[in-house]
């Protein structure tokens, strides 16, 4: 991809994130961070290839968990395996419970770039055939991995009335809802962000 067509992604300076309060892993109080990070003076759109190796910036990534509680009160979460067609090569063949991706400069044309980008990613990747309630439940920062050092995850949970979700991309493989209790037994199969989410939101 040449420079004129390369995707430009939403980033914020890592120092701004640290100013609000540095953490490693999961933070269940996202609002103070979002209020600061999404201020226009902090947001910019830069070439994705450059940002993938520049830890002085954090790429903001909406990370949506699809959650359902059955009639017996048991929690289920949509999970899948990342195929080679998905964008981040360093995560291929890892299991995941997160749907989402980069916010692009094209999303900024709508006004609320973050919300538009999250909706675009969801519509590209999955089809949800259920009523649901959404909430922003936390942030993920993982500076212990190469991928994590240049990304900041914003975790949203969609609480679905019925567990009816289908993938729209071939790269979303082996998809379906599984019991959270089962997923917690095999955290080592998941990408780091998913393992952090499952443990932080559903672990004992």
HUBEL-V985898 format. One record per residue. N is the residue number from 1. D_FIRST is the distance of its C-alpha to the first C-alpha in Angstrom with 2 decimals. Layout:
n=N d_first=D_FIRST
n=N d_first=D_FIRST
//
This chain:
n=1 d_first=0.00
n=2 d_first=3.79
n=3 d_first=6.69
n=4 d_first=8.20
n=5 d_first=6.36
n=6 d_first=5.81
n=7 d_first=8.92
n=8 d_first=12.01
n=9 d_first=14.72
n=10 d_first=18.48
n=11 d_first=20.12
n=12 d_first=23.64
n=13 d_first=25.21
n=14 d_first=26.64
n=15 d_first=29.87
n=16 d_first=30.38
n=17 d_first=30.27
n=18 d_first=32.75
n=19 d_first=34.97
n=20 d_first=35.58
n=21 d_first=36.48
n=22 d_first=34.71
n=23 d_first=34.93
n=24 d_first=33.61
n=25 d_first=33.28
n=26 d_first=34.28
n=27 d_first=35.77
n=28 d_first=37.65
n=29 d_first=37.99
n=30 d_first=34.63
n=31 d_first=35.98
n=32 d_first=36.64
n=33 d_first=33.10
n=34 d_first=31.51
n=35 d_first=33.82
n=36 d_first=32.70
n=37 d_first=29.02
n=38 d_first=28.23
n=39 d_first=30.06
n=40 d_first=28.03
n=41 d_first=28.73
n=42 d_first=26.99
n=43 d_first=23.86
n=44 d_first=20.66
n=45 d_first=16.99
n=46 d_first=14.69
n=47 d_first=11.11
n=48 d_first=11.07
n=49 d_first=10.02
n=50 d_first=12.96
n=51 d_first=15.23
n=52 d_first=15.13
n=53 d_first=17.23
n=54 d_first=19.22
n=55 d_first=22.45
n=56 d_first=23.75
n=57 d_first=21.91
n=58 d_first=22.22
n=59 d_first=19.69
n=60 d_first=22.04
n=61 d_first=21.88
n=62 d_first=24.40
n=63 d_first=25.86
n=64 d_first=28.20
n=65 d_first=31.08
n=66 d_first=32.86
n=67 d_first=36.52
n=68 d_first=39.69
n=69 d_first=43.32
n=70 d_first=45.56
n=71 d_first=49.22
n=72 d_first=50.36
n=73 d_first=48.40
n=74 d_first=45.87
n=75 d_first=42.28
n=76 d_first=39.38
n=77 d_first=35.62
n=78 d_first=32.70
n=79 d_first=30.85
n=80 d_first=28.28
n=81 d_first=26.33
n=82 d_first=22.56
n=83 d_first=21.10
n=84 d_first=17.97
n=85 d_first=16.17
n=86 d_first=16.41
n=87 d_first=13.71
n=88 d_first=15.54
n=89 d_first=15.95
n=90 d_first=18.89
n=91 d_first=20.85
n=92 d_first=20.66
n=93 d_first=24.22
n=94 d_first=25.72
n=95 d_first=27.95
n=96 d_first=27.35
n=97 d_first=29.36
n=98 d_first=26.71
n=99 d_first=24.67
n=100 d_first=22.06
n=101 d_first=18.77
n=102 d_first=17.00
n=103 d_first=18.19
n=104 d_first=15.53
n=105 d_first=16.16
n=106 d_first=16.58
n=107 d_first=19.53
n=108 d_first=21.24
n=109 d_first=22.21
n=110 d_first=24.84
n=111 d_first=26.78
n=112 d_first=26.87
n=113 d_first=23.24
n=114 d_first=24.17
n=115 d_first=26.32
n=116 d_first=23.96
n=117 d_first=21.07
n=118 d_first=23.49
n=119 d_first=24.77
n=120 d_first=21.41
n=121 d_first=20.54
n=122 d_first=24.05
n=123 d_first=23.96
n=124 d_first=20.76
n=125 d_first=22.16
n=126 d_first=25.93
n=127 d_first=28.91
n=128 d_first=31.91
n=129 d_first=35.24
n=130 d_first=37.51
n=131 d_first=38.78
n=132 d_first=37.75
n=133 d_first=38.23
n=134 d_first=35.42
n=135 d_first=35.83
n=136 d_first=33.84
n=137 d_first=35.50
n=138 d_first=33.85
n=139 d_first=31.11
n=140 d_first=29.66
n=141 d_first=28.91
n=142 d_first=28.50
n=143 d_first=28.16
n=144 d_first=29.35
n=145 d_first=26.04
n=146 d_first=22.71
n=147 d_first=20.98
n=148 d_first=23.88
n=149 d_first=23.98
n=150 d_first=20.91
n=151 d_first=21.71
n=152 d_first=24.77
n=153 d_first=25.79
n=154 d_first=27.82
n=155 d_first=29.94
n=156 d_first=31.20
n=157 d_first=33.80
n=158 d_first=34.41
n=159 d_first=37.98
n=160 d_first=38.20
n=161 d_first=41.52
n=162 d_first=40.67
n=163 d_first=38.10
n=164 d_first=36.24
n=165 d_first=32.46
n=166 d_first=30.24
n=167 d_first=26.60
n=168 d_first=24.23
n=169 d_first=21.51
n=170 d_first=22.29
n=171 d_first=20.75
n=172 d_first=23.67
n=173 d_first=26.30
n=174 d_first=30.03
n=175 d_first=30.12
n=176 d_first=33.39
n=177 d_first=35.86
n=178 d_first=37.75
n=179 d_first=40.63
n=180 d_first=39.71
n=181 d_first=42.61
n=182 d_first=40.98
n=183 d_first=37.55
n=184 d_first=39.27
n=185 d_first=40.69
n=186 d_first=37.38
n=187 d_first=35.28
n=188 d_first=34.11
n=189 d_first=32.01
n=190 d_first=29.91
n=191 d_first=26.96
n=192 d_first=28.49
n=193 d_first=28.01
n=194 d_first=29.71
n=195 d_first=32.52
n=196 d_first=33.08
n=197 d_first=33.23
n=198 d_first=35.60
n=199 d_first=37.86
n=200 d_first=37.97
n=201 d_first=38.48
n=202 d_first=40.57
n=203 d_first=41.94
n=204 d_first=45.56
//
